Amino acid sequence: MANEINGFGPRNLGPNASVDSSRGRAEAKGDLQRSADSAQAAIKEDDAVTLSKGATQLQGLSEGLTDAAPFDQAKVDRIKTLISQGEYQIDSDKIAERLRAFESL
């Protein structure tokens, strides 16, 4: 059987292993359904979740980040214009310095 691969079938799981082997699968499924129904009934309308102060702050920060643009569109437009006009100058010394500073972090 598929559930006996690598020796982990119902016979090798200990005293509670008889769930599938001693009862029919339909009966086991019925037990699972009753168990799920009782868990659902245990959920009340007055149940509530309370976030900690740190979680509330983190939630506020993440909402603020989703509202903000991920980049400066005006700067992108300015650079595009300079490139299209052939006037954009690349400062290789500045790039090298920033890479060096990043690597030293």
Sine and cosine of phi, psi and omega as CSV:
sin_phi,cos_phi,sin_psi,cos_psi,sin_omega,cos_omega
0.00,0.00,0.40,-0.92,-0.03,-1.00
-0.91,0.41,-0.51,0.86,-0.04,-1.00
-0.99,0.16,0.00,1.00,0.03,-1.00
-0.97,-0.24,0.17,0.99,0.02,-1.00
-0.90,0.45,0.68,-0.73,0.02,-1.00
0.87,0.50,0.42,0.91,0.08,-1.00
0.96,0.27,0.31,0.95,-0.02,-1.00
-0.96,-0.29,0.54,0.84,0.03,-1.00
-0.98,0.20,0.04,-1.00,-0.03,-1.00
-0.85,0.53,-0.49,0.87,-0.02,-1.00
-0.94,0.35,-0.37,0.93,-0.11,-0.99
-0.97,-0.25,0.19,0.98,-0.08,-1.00
-0.98,-0.19,0.04,1.00,0.05,-1.00
0.99,-0.16,-0.31,-0.95,-0.12,-0.99
-0.91,0.41,-0.40,0.92,-0.01,-1.00
-1.00,-0.02,0.15,0.99,-0.09,-1.00
-0.97,0.26,-0.15,0.99,-0.11,-0.99
-0.99,0.14,0.10,0.99,-0.05,-1.00
-0.85,0.53,-0.78,0.62,-0.02,-1.00
-1.00,0.10,-0.57,0.82,-0.15,-0.99
-0.99,0.17,-0.55,0.83,-0.05,-1.00
-1.00,0.01,-0.39,0.92,0.03,-1.00
-0.90,-0.44,0.32,-0.95,0.03,-1.00
-0.95,0.30,0.39,-0.92,0.01,-1.00
-0.89,0.46,-0.58,0.81,0.00,-1.00
-0.90,0.44,-0.64,0.77,0.03,-1.00
-0.91,0.40,-0.64,0.76,0.03,-1.00
-0.90,0.43,-0.64,0.77,0.04,-1.00
-0.91,0.43,-0.61,0.80,0.05,-1.00
-0.89,0.46,-0.65,0.76,0.04,-1.00
-0.89,0.46,-0.66,0.75,0.01,-1.00
-0.90,0.43,-0.66,0.76,0.00,-1.00
-0.91,0.42,-0.69,0.72,0.03,-1.00
-0.89,0.46,-0.63,0.78,0.02,-1.00
-0.90,0.43,-0.66,0.75,0.02,-1.00
-0.93,0.38,-0.63,0.77,0.02,-1.00
-0.90,0.44,-0.66,0.75,-0.01,-1.00
-0.94,0.35,-0.56,0.83,0.06,-1.00
-0.92,0.40,-0.63,0.78,0.02,-1.00
-0.91,0.40,-0.62,0.78,0.01,-1.00
-0.92,0.39,-0.45,0.89,-0.01,-1.00
-0.95,0.31,-0.34,0.94,0.01,-1.00
-0.97,0.22,0.86,-0.52,-0.04,-1.00
-0.97,-0.26,0.35,-0.94,0.03,-1.00
-0.93,0.38,-0.44,0.90,-0.04,-1.00
-1.00,0.06,0.03,1.00,0.08,-1.00
-0.92,0.38,0.62,-0.78,-0.04,-1.00
-0.61,-0.79,0.40,-0.91,0.08,-1.00
-0.92,-0.38,0.75,-0.66,0.02,-1.00
-0.90,-0.44,0.82,-0.58,0.02,-1.00
-1.00,0.04,0.54,-0.84,0.07,-1.00
-0.95,0.32,0.21,-0.98,-0.01,-1.00
-0.87,0.49,-0.68,0.73,0.01,-1.00
-0.90,0.44,-0.65,0.76,0.02,-1.00
-0.91,0.40,-0.61,0.79,0.03,-1.00
-0.91,0.42,-0.66,0.75,0.03,-1.00
-0.91,0.42,-0.67,0.74,0.01,-1.00
-0.89,0.45,-0.64,0.77,0.04,-1.00
-0.90,0.45,-0.66,0.75,0.04,-1.00
-0.90,0.44,-0.65,0.76,0.03,-1.00
-0.90,0.44,-0.68,0.73,-0.03,-1.00
-0.92,0.40,-0.58,0.81,0.05,-1.00
-0.92,0.39,-0.61,0.79,0.04,-1.00
-0.91,0.41,-0.59,0.81,0.00,-1.00
-0.94,0.33,-0.57,0.82,0.00,-1.00
-0.95,0.32,-0.44,0.90,0.02,-1.00
-0.98,0.19,-0.49,0.87,-0.05,-1.00
-0.99,0.17,0.52,-0.85,0.08,-1.00
-0.94,0.35,0.63,-0.78,-0.04,-1.00
-0.96,0.28,-0.14,0.99,0.01,-1.00
-0.45,-0.89,0.20,-0.98,-0.01,-1.00
-1.00,0.02,0.98,-0.20,-0.08,-1.00
-0.89,0.45,-0.59,0.81,0.00,-1.00
-0.89,0.45,-0.64,0.77,0.02,-1.00
-0.92,0.39,-0.65,0.76,0.03,-1.00
-0.88,0.47,-0.71,0.71,0.01,-1.00
-0.89,0.46,-0.65,0.76,0.01,-1.00
-0.89,0.45,-0.70,0.72,-0.01,-1.00
-0.92,0.39,-0.64,0.77,0.05,-1.00
-0.86,0.51,-0.69,0.73,0.00,-1.00
-0.89,0.45,-0.71,0.71,0.01,-1.00
-0.89,0.46,-0.65,0.76,0.01,-1.00
-0.91,0.42,-0.70,0.71,-0.03,-1.00
-0.91,0.42,-0.47,0.88,0.03,-1.00
-1.00,0.04,-0.07,1.00,-0.01,-1.00
0.96,0.27,0.37,0.93,-0.06,-1.00
-0.95,-0.31,0.01,1.00,-0.04,-1.00
-0.98,0.20,0.84,-0.54,-0.02,-1.00
-0.96,-0.27,0.76,-0.65,0.03,-1.00
-0.99,-0.11,0.82,-0.57,0.02,-1.00
-0.99,-0.10,1.00,-0.08,-0.07,-1.00
-0.91,0.42,-0.52,0.85,0.04,-1.00
-0.91,0.42,-0.66,0.75,0.01,-1.00
-0.91,0.41,-0.65,0.76,0.03,-1.00
-0.90,0.44,-0.71,0.70,0.00,-1.00
-0.89,0.46,-0.65,0.76,0.00,-1.00
-0.90,0.43,-0.68,0.73,0.01,-1.00
-0.92,0.40,-0.62,0.78,0.05,-1.00
-0.90,0.44,-0.67,0.75,0.02,-1.00
-0.89,0.45,-0.69,0.73,0.01,-1.00
-0.90,0.43,-0.61,0.79,0.03,-1.00
-0.91,0.41,-0.67,0.74,-0.02,-1.00
-0.93,0.37,-0.41,0.91,-0.03,-1.00
-1.00,0.08,-0.03,1.00,0.03,-1.00
-0.91,0.41,0.00,0.00,0.00,0.00
